[in-house]
Amino acid sequence: MNYKNIWEMIKINILYSNPQALTSIQKKRERHPDKHFSAYKSVLGQQLFLVLFFLVFYFTLFLAVDYSKSSGYFSFQTALFSIVAIISGFTTLFAVFYESDDTKLYLPLPVKEKEVYLAKLISSQGGSLPFLMPLLSLFIITYWQLTHSIIITIVATIINFLLLLLATNCISIILIYFIGQILVRSAHKKLISTVLMIISTLIALSVVFYLQFSNSSINTRGGLVEMPNLPYFRGFYDVVKAPFSIASILNFGLGILITILLLIFIKRAIISNYFEQFLSIQTNKPTLKKKIKKTTANSSLQQTLLKHHLNSLKDATLIVQSYLMPLIFVVAFIGPSLSSGRAMFASIDSNFFGIALVIGFIMGNFISSPSSFLGVGISLEKNNYTFLKTLPISFKKFLQQKFYCLILVQISLPFIVYLILGIALLKIPIILLLSFLLGVVLSSIIVGELMYWRDYRLLTLNWQNVAQLFSRGSGQWLYMGIVFGSLILGGALVVLAIIVSLKTSVLGVGIGLTIIILALCAFLHYYIQQHFWKKID
């Protein structure tokens, strides 16, 4: 293989995995015309920072657990973050392998198929690697607790992390390959790819929920977390604690054997057929049609526009990012406590409704993000944006109707999930549950308005892949700031509110928190109304 060619293709595909970097570099060049900016180095720098951030953040979290006596919890966390990494990497791999425009340019060039494939695979790692960093922290802490040997800890961590990275990539590659095989045979390629990616992510999300809520016997005391061991994932624990045990041979050894078989299948059946599969998918692609159609006698203008708003959301990557990823993050952060606290929730006094409202307000921040329907909704119009402004309709009312439609679609799934979890699994008192859901809705609407306004300011109509819209204006960092800011600051606020409630009046604090939340929402909505909605032409 020509490694120089591979490196050049890696640099190109790094930008396809994070295409918004080109816009960022162009803006930097405009501000500093005398300086040289490298787009791919900028992306690598951002990804490296994110990797280090996750590594350090989770390292501090995992230190509180004694994993030498919590093998089940180790296997649970390994499974959880592996699934999240597969889902995250899956969407990036699909975009780079099947939705980028560079592949067809390589066909007449003297480059080998396996060189192109390897370059795309390496450049896509930024999508899943940050979500595997918690496992690197987990391995370091666990192996040190088990052996108290720096050398064994370092060697075992590197080997096992690379094995897990290889396994997650194999699963993602095979998933997108079979989706590609279905797309080859279908005339409705966009619809089929959207449905398949959603189904794959739903299955993974179901596994996460199963892991969280099936283990009702979780017991936590003094840094010890007791949970059942999960097959395969426990092998990364057993191989260090008892490398020659039956459990280690079955789980770790068999896992390596399966990974080798997957690698053989990928080499023989997938890599050698990549160009052929890609060209088959590209062949007979449906041409773009106007999304705004003339109204008929049986279809009013409002109904036509409503259908248009919903049709603009038919993108697999957008649906996964907007709907399912926030739910996975929520489950990843709060799942263990929920699993072990069903009876506790049922016995909480209903006078804590104010604290429930605050928790719901915090959770709602995760729903409306830069990568949600509301965060990119206006830019999804593309060429229709200019076309719509020429129609004899109020463009302001069009954007308002689009916002109402998107916020309803955005909130519906999380609302239903939280409602079912609250009633069926956690047995939360109805007053607390309603307060929590009210907080979720209020926060989602306010943050959604801010994201919608942001999309209007950063309007981008010449995008090729919806992933380009997610990180405009440092969108990834904004989302991470929202997530971790809400968890850290919100968590501190909830703890403070509980302490004050117990020392003073639970009812008084609840009423006070409710008034503050409602006043804050009213103020922010008024501010957005004056500075955004009223200024739309």
N, C-alpha and C positions, 0 to 999 in steps of 0.2 A: 504493500500500500504506500501511496505517496502522502506522507504526513504533512508536507507543506500545503498540499491541496486541501487536506482535511482541516488544517488550522484556518485557512482562508474561508472555507465554507462554514466552519464553526462561528467565525466572527460575523458572517452574514446572517446565520440563523439565530444567533443571540439576539439580533434586532427583531427578527420575526417572532421570537418568543417574548419580546418586550418592545414592540414597535413604537410605542409612544416616546421612546428615548430619542428617536430622530427629531421629533418636534422640539423636545427639550434642548437638544444640542443646537438646533437651528436658532432658537431663541437666545442661547448663550453666545453664539457667534455674532448675532445681531448686536448684543449689548457689549461684547468684547471682540471686535473684528480683528484685533492684532494677535489674539491668542488662538492656539490650536486646541481643539477639543476632539477626543476620540469617542465615538458613540458607543462602541462595544466595551471600551474600558469603563465608561461611565456606568453602563448597565452592570458590568461585573462588580464594580465598586459598590453599587446599591445592593446587589445580591449578597456580597460578602458581608456587608454591614448587617443585613437582615439575618444571615446565618449566625453571626457572632452574637447578635441580640438575643435570638431564640436560645442559643447555647447557654449564655450567661443567665438569662431570666429563669429558665427551667432548672438550671443547676441549683439556684438558690431555693427554688420550690421543693425540689426532690431531697434536699439535705435533711428535711424534717422527718423522713421515713427511714426506718431501719429495714432495708431490703434484704439483709441477711436472714431475717425471720419472716419475710413477706414475699415469698416466691410467687404466690398467686397474684398479688397486686402488681408485681414486676411484669408477669406475663400479660396481665390485663392492659397495662399502660403501653407495652410493646405492641400489642394488637391494635389498640386504639389509634396511636400515632402512625402506625403503618398504614391503616385504612385511610386516614386523613391524607397522608402523603400520596397514596395511590390515586385518590380522587383529584388532588391538586395537580399531580403530574400528568394525569390522564387528559385533562383539558388542554394543558400546554402541549403535550405530545401530539394530540389530534390537530391542533392549530398549526404546529410546525410541519407535521408530516403531510397533511392533506389540504390545508387551507392557505399555505404560503405560495407565493408566485414564483419562487426561485427554482423549484424542482424541474420544471419543463425547460429552463434555460441550461441545465446541466446535460441534457440529452445529447446535443451535438458535440459536447466538449469531451476531451480525453480523460474523463474521470470514471472510476469504477463505481458500480452500484453500492457496494459495501462501504466505500469511502463516503458517499453521500449520506448513507443511512447512519453511519457512525458519527458523522459530523452533526447531523440533526439530533441524534440521541444525546450526545454530550451537551449540546447547546440548550437542550430542554431541561437540564437538571435543575436549573434555577427555580422551576415551578414546584418541585417536590422536596428539594434538599432542605429548605428552611424548616419544613414540617417534620423532617427526620432528625433535626438537631436536638429536640428533646430526648430522643433515644440515645444520642451520643452522651448527653449529660447523665442519663439514666444508667447507661453501661458503666461509665467512669465511677459513679458513686457506688453502684451495686458491687462491682468487681473489687473495688477497694475494701468495702465492708466485708466481703467474703474472704479475701486473701491477705489484705494488709501488705501487699507487695506492689511496688510501683511498676516493676517490669511486667509482671503478669497482667496487671490492670491495663497498661498501655497496649500490650500485644493483643490481649483478648478483646479489648474495646475496638481496636482498628480492624481486626479480622472479622469480628461479628457484625460490626457496623457495615463494613463493605459487603458482607454476605447478605445482610438485610436490604441494603441499597440495591444490590443485584436482583434479589427476589422481587422487590416492589416494582422495579423497572420491567422485569420479565412479564409480570402480570399486566402492567399498563400496556406494554407493547402488544401482547396477545389480544387484549381487549380491543384496542384500536384496529388491529388487523382484521378481526372478525367483523367489526363494524364496517370496515372497508370492503370486505367481501360481500356484505349485504348491500352496500351502496352501489357496488358494481352492477348488481342485478336489478336495481330499482330505478324507476323513472322519477321518483319523488325523493331525490337524494337529500335535500335540506330537511324535509319533514322526517325522513327515516333517521338521519343522523341525530336530529334533536331528540326524537323519542328514545332512541337507543342509549344515548348519553344520559338522559334523565333516568331511564330504567336502571342503568348500571349504577348511577349515583344513589338512587333510592335503595337499591339492594345493599350497597355499602352502608348507607345511613341506617338501614334496618338492622344491620349487624352491630353497628355502634350502639343503637338503642337496646338491642338484645343483651349486649355485653354489660350495659349499664344497669338494666332493670331486672335481669334474670337472676342476678346474684344477690338475693335478698338476705343472705347470711353474712354479709359484710360486717366485720367487727373491728373497730378502731380503738386502740388504747396505747398510750405512751409511745407513739411512733410506730407501733405494730399494726399493720392492716392485713386482716385475714380474708382471703378470697380464694375461690377454687382455681387451680392451675389450668391454663388453656393449652391444649395440644399445639405442637409445633413451636409456639412462642415461648413456652417454658424451656425449650431446648437451649436458648441463649443463656439461661440461668443454670441449667443442669450441667452444661458442658464445662463450666468453671468450678462449680461446687463439687460435682462428682462426675468427672469426664468419662469414666468407664462404667457408669451405671446403666441399667436397662433403659431408664427414662431418658438419659442423654443420647443413647444410641438410637432409640426410636424417634425421638423428637428432633434432635439436632442432626444426626446422621441421615435420617430419612428426608429431612428438609433439604439438605445439601443434594441428595440424590435427585429429588424432584426438581430442584433448581437447575441441575445439570441437564436433565431431560428437556426442560423448557428451553434452555439455551440451544440445545441441538435442534429442537423444532424451529426456533427463531432463525437459526442460521440456514437451515435447509429449506424451510417453507416460506419464511417471511422476507428476509433480506434479499434473497435471490429473485423475488417476484415483486419488489417494491415499485420499480418503474412501470411495470405492466399494470399493476393494480392502480397506481396513481393516474395513468393515462386513461384507464377504463372509467375511473370515476369522473375525470374531467370531460370525457366524451359525452356529447349530447346533454350538456348542462342546460337547464332551462334558462331562457333569456329573461332579463329583468322586465317586468311589466309595471305600469303605473299602479300604484297602490290605491289611489283615490279614483273610484269609479263613479260614473254618473248614477244619480239616484233614479229609482224606478217608482212606479205607482205604489208598489207594495213595500217600499223601503224609504223611510224618511231620511233627511240629511243627518240627523243626530244618530240614527241607527247605523248609517253608513260610516260616519266618523268613528263611532264606537268600535265597529268591526275593524276599521283601519288601525286604531290604537292597539287592539289585541293582536292583529296580524304582524305588527312591527316587533312584537316580542318573541317571535318564533325563531329563536337562536339558542342552540344547546348550551354554549358557553355562558351566555347571559343568564339563562334560567338556572343553571347550576350555581353560578356565582351569586345570583340575586336571592335565590330561595334556599338552597340546600347547604351551602357553605356556612352561612350564619348559624343555622341550626346545629351543624356539626361542632362549630366553635363553642356554642352554648353548652351542648352536651359534654364536650371535652372538659370544660372548666367546672361545671357544676354537677356532672353526672354522679361521681362517687358519693357526694354528700346527699344527693336525692335518693340514691339507692339505699342508703343506710338510714334514712330518716323519715320513712312513710308514717309511722305511728306518731313521730314527733310533730309533723305538720298537722295531723288531725287534732292534736290537743292544744294547738296555739290559740290564745285568746283572740276573739274577733276585734278587740279594741286596738290591735296592732295593724289596723287597716292602713294607717298612714305610712308605716314602714313597708307594707306590701305595695303601696302605691309607688314609693321610691324605688323599690326593687324592680317593679314593672317598668318604671321610667328608664332605669339603667339598661334593662334587657332590650327595650325598644330601640336603643341607640345602635344595636347590632343589625337591625333589620333594614334601615334606610342608610345605605353606604354609597361611596363613589362608584361601586360596581353593581349597584342595584338597578332595578327598572327606573327608579326616579333619578338616579345619578347619571343616566345616559339617555333618558327618554326622548328629549328634544333632538339630540344628535342622531338618533335612530332614523329620523325623517330623511336624512341624506338629501337627494335631489328634490324630494317632495317639499322640503322646507321653503325653498324659493317659489315653487309652484303654488303652494298653499297661500302665500302672501298675495298672489295675483287673483285669487278667487273672491267673489263678492260675499265673503263671510268675515266676521270679526276674528282676526288672528288672535287677539287677546282671549276671547271666549274659547277659541280652539285650544289654546295652551292650557286654559283653566280646566276644560273638559278632559283633556289628556291627563292632567295632574290628578283629577278626581278618579279617573279610571285606573291609573297606575297605582295610586295609593291604596285603592280597594284591592287590587290584585296582589300588591306587595304585602299587605297586612293579613290577608285572608288565611294563608297556609300556616304561618306562625301562630296566629290567633287560635285556629282550630287545634293545632298540636298542643299548645299550652293549656287549652280548655280541657282536652281529653286527658292529658297528663295530670292536671290538677284535680279532676273529678274521679277518674278511674284508678289512677295509680297512687297519687300522693294523698288523696283524701283531704284536700285543703278545705277548710270552712268556706262557705259560699261568699261571705262578706270579704274575706281576705282574697279569694280568687278573683272576685269582681274588681276589687281595688287594684290588684296586680294587673289584670287585663286592661283596665282603664289607663294605668300608667304606660303600658306597652303601646296602646293606641295613640295616646297624646304625644309620647316621645317620637313614635314613628312618623306622625304627621308633621311635627315641627322640624325634626331632622330631615324628613323628606322634602319639605319646602326649601330648606337650606341647600340640599343636594340638587334639587330641581333648578334653583336659582344659580347654583354653581355651574351646572351644565349649560345654562343659558349664557353665562359669561364666558365659558370656555368652549363655546359651540364649535364642533368639528363635524364637517359634512363630507369630507373626502377620505373617510376611513375605509379600509379594506377588510379588516378583522375587528370584531367588536372589542377584542382585548386592547386595542389601541386606545379606546375611550376610558378604560378603567383607571389609568395612572396619569391622566392629564392633571397638571397642577399638583404634582406629587401625590396623586390619589392613593397609592399604596401606603405611603407614610401617614396620610390623613386617616385612612382606615385603621391602620395599626394604632395610631394615636387615640382614635375613638374607642377601640377595643380595650386597650390596656389602661387608658385614662379612665374609662368607665369602670373597669374592674378594680383599679387601685383606689381612685378617689371615691367612686361609688361605694366600694366595700368599706372604706374608712368611714364614710357618712352613715352607712347602715349600722355599723358597729357603734358609732357615737350615739346615734338615735336610740338604739336599744338600751345602751347604758343610761342615757338621760331618762328614758321612759321608765326603767325599773327603779330609778332613784326619785323620780317625781311622780308624774301622772301619765299613764299609757294613753288614756283617752285625750288628754290635753296635748301631748306631743303629736298624736295622730291627726288631730284637727289642725294644729299648727303646720305640720308637714303638708297636709292637703291644701291649705290656703297658699303656702309658698309655691308648691308645684303648679297650681292653677294660675297664680299670678305670674309666674315665670313664663308659662305657656302663652298667656294672654299678651304679655309684653313682647315676646319674640314674634308671635303671629302679627301683632300690630306693626312691629319694626319691618318685618318682611313685606307686609301689605304696602307700607309707605315707600319702601326702597326698591321693591321688585314688581309686584303686581300692578301698581298704579303707573309704573313707568314703561310698561310694555306698550308698544305702538299697535 
